[in-house]
Amino acid sequence: MKILVVNAGSSSLKYQLLDMENESVLAKGICERIGTSGKISHKVADGRKFEAEIPMPTHTEAFQCLVDALTKGELKVIDSMSEISAVGHRIVQGGAIFSKSTLVDDKVIEQISDLAELAPLHNAAHVLGIKACIAALGKDVPEVVVFDTSFHQTMPARAYMYPIPYEYYEKYKVRRYGFHGTSHRYVSDRCAELMGKPKKDLKIVTCHLGNGCSISAIKDGVCIDTSMGFTPLDGLMMGTRTGTMDPSVLTFIAEKENMSPKEMDDMCNKKSGLLGVSGLSNDSRDVNNAAREGNERCRLAVDMQQYEVAKYVGSYIAAMNGIDALVFTGGIGENDPGMREYVSGQLGFLGVTIDLEKNKLRGEEVELSTPESKVKVWVIPTNEELVIARDTLALISK
C-alpha cells in the first residue's frame, strides 16, 4: 500500500511517497515559489534527483507537478496515481477541536479553515493543499489530516492556560496549544521502543531543536506540558524567534520606535533569536563557527540558547517529578554536540553522564548515556512523515 504525505505551506508543497509494506520512502520532494516563479526538487530512493523551474500560479499547478514527478520521466516511481491508496496531510493548528488525526470531509476542511486565525501562515495553505489533492485525485481517494497540536491536547488546564482575564480564553480561545507534536510523538515512541519499556511507564523530555525549537514533558505516555504556546513564537529562543520574554519589552520598544503591532510581530518572529543576538545568521552552524573564531555576539547567542534549553529541561523534570530519558532531535538536536554536552552536563546532579566520543556523531540514532548514567540520553532523528503515513493507514484500514 502506497501513501502520499503532503505538507503545504503558503508558497511551498513538500511531499513524500511511502510504501507502507516496509515503510520505505519511494520518493520525496518540494514545490517552491508557488504564486511566483515555481520550482520543483524531486529525489528518489536510490539518490537520483532532478530540479526544474515550472510555473506554479497556485497549489493546484504545484500538485500537478508533484503528480508528473511521481508518474513520468526517468525518475518516476509509480505508473499512475491510482496506485496511491490515500493522502496524509500535515496540519499545524487543530485548536481544541482536533485531539487526534481524522479523515477529511467538507466539515473538517471548514473547521481547519476556521482555525486559520490561530495560524494564518499555515492553515489557509493546508486547506489549499487539501483542495488541490482532491481536485487531482478525486474524492474517492481518502485523505487524512494529522495535527501538530493534537499530541499536546492531553495537557492539563494548569499547563495550557495563560494568567490573563479568563474571558479571553472563552471569547478567543487564547491558550497554550503547542506545536511540533508529530515530532515529539515519534521520538518519544521510538525512545520507549529503544528502552524496551511501555511509554506509559516512562518520564521523557523531548527536545526538538532546529530553526524552530520546542521541548515537551511526556509522562505516563502523554504530553503534560510543552514550551510553544498560543503560537510557535512562545518558549525557547530560536533561529529568528524571541521565545518567551517579558511582554513589557514589546510595549516599551513599540513606544520608543513607534512600531505597529504588525512590525512588532515581524521583529519577534523574523529578526530576533540567534539572528537578532548574533547579528550574523539564524543558522546555528554559522553562529557556532563564528563563536569558535572569537565572535563575542555569536558566543553570547550560543550561550543563551544552550542555557534556555537546559532551563526548560530542568523545569519539566520538576513538572514530572523525575526523568527516565532525555531525547534530542531536529537539526540542532541531531547535529550539535555542543548543545547536547552542555544540557547533559547541567543535569550532572541527577547522575546524568554521556559518552563524549559518541556525542561527536551527527544525524544518527544513538544512545549517548554511559552505562552508569541514571538517565538515558538519546539522539533520535525525527520522522514526522512516517507518523502521518501510519495514522493515515490506520484510519483508512478501519
N, C-alpha and C positions, 0 to 999 in steps of 0.2 A: 504494500500500500504506500502510495506517494502523497506527501502532504507539502503544500506550499506555505511558507511562513512569510508574512508581509509586515513591514514596519514603515508606514507612510509618515513623512514629515511634511512641513509646509512647502518645501521645494525639493523634496527627495523621496525616493521609494526604495528601501532596502528589501532584499528578498533572499530566501534560501529554499531549495527544494530538497526534502529529505525522504529517503527510503526507510520506512518505519519497520521493515523486516529486520534490519540490523542497525537502525538509527544512524545511517551514514548520510553525509551531505553529498548530493549528486552535483549540485551547482549552487553558486551564490553570486550576488552582485548588488549594484546600486545604480539607480537612475537619479541623476543630479541635475540641478539648474532647471527644474520644472518651472515653466512660466517665463523663462528667458531663452537661453540658447539650447540646452538639452545635451546630456552626455550619459552614456551607459558604460559601466565597467562590469565585465562578466568573467567568472572563473569557474572551471570545472574541477572535479575531484583529483585528476592527475596533475593539476598545477597549470595547465594551459589556460590562457586568458586572452581577452581582447577588450579594446576600448573603442568607442565610436561616438562621434558627435551627431546627434539626431534631434531634430526639432521636437520639443515636448511642451506644447502650449498648456496642457492640463495633465492631471493624473491619468486620464483615460489614455492619452497617447503614450505616457510613460509605461502604463501597464501593457500596452500592445508591444512596446519594445521588449519588455520582460518576456512576453509570450514568444516573440520572434527569437530571442536569445536562447530560450529553452528548447524550441522546436525546429529551428532552421540553422543551416550552415554547418561548418565542420565541428563546432563545439556544442551542437545540440545534444541533449541528454534524454529527451523523450520525442516520440514521433508526433504526439498530439496532446493537447491539454486535457483531452478526455481521460488520459492516464492518471490525472490528479484526482484523488478521492475527496479532498477537502482543502480549505484555506484557513489558516490561523492568523489572526491579526493581533499585533501588539497595540494596546490602548493605554495611554499614560494615565488618564484620570477616570476612575469609575465612581468617584464620590462615595457616599454612603449607600448608594443604590446597589452596587455590584460587589458582593463579597466572594464571588467565585467566577470562573470562566463560564461563558454561556453561548449558546447558539444564536446566530444573528437572525433577527426578523425586523419588520418595519418599526416596531415599538422600540427595540433595542437600539436601532440606528437613531431614532428620535431622542432617546434618553442620552446617548453618547453626545449627540449634538447639543442638547440642553446643558450638558456639563462643560461645554466649551468655555464658559465664563471662568471656570476654575483652572483651565489650561488652554488659553486662547491660541498659543502657538502649536498645540499638538492635536487636541480633539477634533477640531474642524478638519485638519489634514487627514486624520484617521478616517473620518466619515467619507472624505473624497476617495481614499484608498479602497474602502469597502465598496462604494458605489462603482468604482472603476472595475473592480473584480467581478461584481455581479453583472455589469454590462458586458464584460468579455466572456465570462464563463456561463452566464445564465443562472437562474435561481435554483436549478436542480443540484448544483454543486454546493454542499453545505459549507457554511462559513462560521467560524468560531472567533470570539473576541476574548483576549486574555489581558487582564488589567494589572498595571504596575502597582496600583493601590490596594488590590484585593487581599494580598498577603498580610497587609497591616490592619485589616478590619477586625482582627482579634484584640487589638489594643484596648485596655480598659479606659473608661472616661477620664480617669485621673491622669492618663498619659496623653490622650488626644485633645483634651480641652485646653483652651487658652484662657488666661486670667483677665478676660475682658468682659464688659457687660454681657450677660447671658443672652440678651435679646439679639445680639449679632450672630450668635450661633443659630438661634431659632429662625431669624429672618434670612440670613445669607449663608448658613452652613459653614461659618468660619470655624475651622478646627484643624487639627493635625491629620493629614492623610497619609503621608509617607510615599516614597517612590522607590524605584529600583527593586520593587517587591519580587519580581520574577527572578532576578539575580540572587537576592537574599534567600529565596526559597530553594533555588537549585543548589547553592553551595552548602546550605545547612543540611539539606537532604543527603548530599554527597558526603559531607563530613560524618554524619551519623553512620552512613554505609561504610566508610573507611574505618571507623572506630568499631564497627561490628555491634552497635547498640541501637535500640529504638530511639528515635529523636525525642519521643515523649519522656525519656529518662535523662535527657541532657540539658545543660545550660550552655548555650552557644552565643558568642558575639561574632557577628559577621561584619567585615569591613569592606565595602565596595568603594574602592578608591580609584578615581580616574579624573577626567576633566570635571565631571560631577562626582561628588562624594557623599556617601551616606553610611551610617552604621546602625545595625539593628540588634536588639536583645531578643533572643529566641529561647523561651523557657517552656519545657514540657511540650515541645513540638509546635508552639505558636509564638507569633511575634507579640511581645508585650510593650515594646517601645521602639521608636526609630527616630533618627536625627532630622531628616527632612520633614517639613511640616505642611502648612496650607499650600505652599508651592515648593518647588525644588530649590528655592533660594535659602531656605532655613537650614540650620545645623552647622556643618563644618565649613571652614574656608576652602574654596575650590579653585579651579583654574582661573575663572573670571568672576566668580560669585563671592559675595561677602561672607555668607553664612550668618549665624546668629550674632547680633551685637546690640548695644543699647539703642533703642528706637530714637532716642533724642539726638543721636548723631545725625540722623537723616533730617530731622526738622531744623537742627542747627545749621547744617551745611546748606539746606534748601533756602533758608532765610538769608544766609550770608552771600550765597551765589545767585540768588533769585532764580532757582531752578524749579521747574514744574514737576508734578508727580511723575509724568512720563520720563522726564530727564533723570529723575532720581532712580526710577526703576531701571533705566538703561545703565546708569552708573553702577548700581548694585549687582546687576546681572551680567554685564558685559565688560566692565572696566575695572573690576576690583579683584579680590583674591590674589593668587600668585602674580597675575599680571599687574595689578594695581600696586602691590607692595614692591615687587622687583623692578618694575618699570621696564622689563625686558621681554617677558613672554608668559603665556599661560600654560606652556608645556613644561611639565616638571623636569623633563630631561634637560632642556635648555637651562632652566633655573638651577638645577643641581650642578651642572657642568660649570656654570659661571660662579657658583658659590665655591666650588673647589678651587677655582682660579683666583679667588680673593675678592669677588664682588660682594660687598657687605650687605647691600639691599637684597640680593638673592639669597645670601646666607640667612638673613632675617626671615624672608618668606618661607624658606625650607624649615627653619626652626619653629616658626609659628604653626605651620601645618602639622608637623610631627607632634608638637605639643598638644594641639587640639584633638588629634586622633587619640592620643594616649588618654587625654582627659575624658573624652566621651566613652572610651572603652572602660575606664575605671568607674564612671558613673553607672554604666549598665551592669557591671559586676555587682555594684551595690544594689541596683534595682532588682536583680535576680537572686541576691543573697548567695553569690558564688558563681563559679565558672568552671566548665569542663573543657571547653575548646574555644580557641580564637582562630578565626579564618580570615585570610587576606585574599581579595580578588579585585578585578578591574585592572586597568592599565598600570596604575601605580602599585596597587597591591600585589600584582603578579610579577612586577619587573623592577621594583625599587628596594634593594637590600637594605639601604639606609633607613627607610621608613620602618621596615619590619624589625630591624635590630633595635631601633630606638624604642618603639612601642613595647616590644617584648622585654627590653631592659627595664622599662618603667614598671613592669609587673614582677620584677625580681622578688619583691617582698612576699609574693604569693607562691614562690618556688618555681617560677617560670624560667626555664633555660632553653636556649636554642643552639643548634649546631651551626656555627658561623660559616663552615665550608658549604653546607647545604644551602645556607641562606644566600650564597652567591648565585644560585640558579635563577634563571629568569623565564617566566612564562610556562613553567612546568608544575604539574601536580606533585607536591612533595610535603612530607611531614618535616617541619623544622625543629620540633621539640626533641630534646635528648631523652633517653630512656628514664632518667631520674626526674624529669620535669613534672611538676604537679598538675600542669595544664597542658593539653595537647595544642600545638600551634601548627596550622596548615596553610599552605598556599594551594588554592583550588581555582583554576581558570573557570570563569563563569560560562554558562551556555544557555542563554535566555531563549534562543530559538528552539532548542531541544525541549524545554519546558512547554513552550507554546505548542509545538508539534505533538507532544504527549497529551496535553489537555485536549487538543483538537481530536486526536484519535480516540480518547476516552469518551468524549461526548458523542461523536458520530457512531460509536460502537454500541451505545446504549439502545 
